[in-house]
Amino acid sequence: MAKILLGVTGSIAAYRACDIARELMREGHSVQAVLTRAATRLISPDTFAALTGNPVVVDVFDEPVPGQIAHIRLAQEADLALIAPATAHTIARLALGLADDMLTTLALATRAPILIAPAMNPAMWSHPATQAHVATLRERGVVFIEPAYGIMACGDEGWGKLADTPTIVQAVALHLRHASDLQGVHVLITAGPTYEPIDPVRFVGNRSSGKMGYALAEAALAHGATVTLITGPTALTPPAGATVIRVQTAQQMYEAVQAHFDACDVFIAAAAVADYRPERALPRKRKRTGEAWTLRLVPNPDILASVAARKGDRFVVGFAAETDKALQHAQAKLSGKNLDLIAANNVLEPGSGFEVDTNRLTLLYADGRIEELPLMSKRACAERIIEVVAEHLRQRRGA
Ligand code: PMT
């Protein structure tokens, strides 16, 4: 039983939101309808009030409960926000972060997952502006329930019809299950690069931005996990809710992982750990002499291998950053480091690997299965890995 905010916008399909509200309530959820001003021209707020038993809100200053600020209370109480149907205009406002009515204000104020079921003319849906807004929202973790193909009210045919009610209700059910399937599970994640000091101003490092590891932390949090993120130096803001441990060097990351590994159920090593460090870090900046300079590098500990060797029943995931023969090298790391899963990425491929927002991963499982993922956002890659983790834990529990 969840508290669902149902946003209804000014599409011809607004009347279908009544059906959606009824089905959600039949599933045991409580529904709070929030209409845009345009939606009220197509369907009366009183219909939703009668159906849901809750007063409907439209304007930011609507205060159904005296003394309580509705847009904060409703935003905090919601377990999930569903906007169905969502027009191109509302999708654009959400992507821009506008807060010019109750629905968009709630969407900004809530930390509940947001699902959007668009409904609009096919030309509007496929327009690059709409697709750019959809991509922006997806990047932020918003889930889209794809519109269906069909004939529109205007007579045009194509993709743009509001998905059917069972599809929408099923997406909500699936999402609510996801939102709690890692409840009580402690996920430990490494992210970003390590910096190995040469002297107080120089270091040996690599191009990792931390985006892949932070996306994993976000996805694990979205599934209800307790997340500890051990991060090398990055310019990113860590996801809210994660316990963050900042380190600089591989040795510091090694010590942090050793300290937290026993308490975790799942370990994911997405960090690009420097395999070597300068043998000695100079205490003062080395002056330029014009002479050649030879740095002697010594190996760093293999963090992942060291903990995976004593993993017990923990699920351990590694990454393999490769420039050639990716599958062969990843396979060797999977078995050599005693992993349950390894995600291989070819860091030379455009759109994949370091710094960029996207990645193309191949997942290699300990039982020999191989799953090729398409080029997609790091958040979507992370979601798939976390789904695999959740599925593994479900099977282990025999559910
Ligand atoms: O941070 P981004 O800019 O988003 O880039 C993402 C990424 C390319 C860094 C990420 O997708 C990735 O591939 N991370 C692993 C990088 C890496 O170090 O790969 P590797 O093949 O060298 O190492 C194999 C595994 O052992 C990795 O899980 C790594 O974290 C771990 N390792 C490696 C060396 C070491 N000394 N200790 C380790 O734990």
Boltz pocket constraint, residues with backbone or C-beta under 6 A from the ligand:
constraints:
  - pocket:
      binder: B
      contacts: [[A, 190], [A, 192], [A, 193], [A, 207], [A, 208], [A, 209], [A, 210], [A, 211], [A, 212], [A, 213], [A, 250], [A, 269], [A, 270], [A, 271], [A, 272], [A, 273], [A, 274], [A, 275], [A, 300], [A, 301], [A, 302], [A, 303], [A, 304], [A, 305], [A, 317], [A, 318], [A, 319], [A, 320], [A, 321], [A, 322], [A, 333], [A, 343], [A, 345], [A, 347], [A, 353], [A, 354], [A, 355], [A, 356], [A, 378]]
      max_distance: 6.0
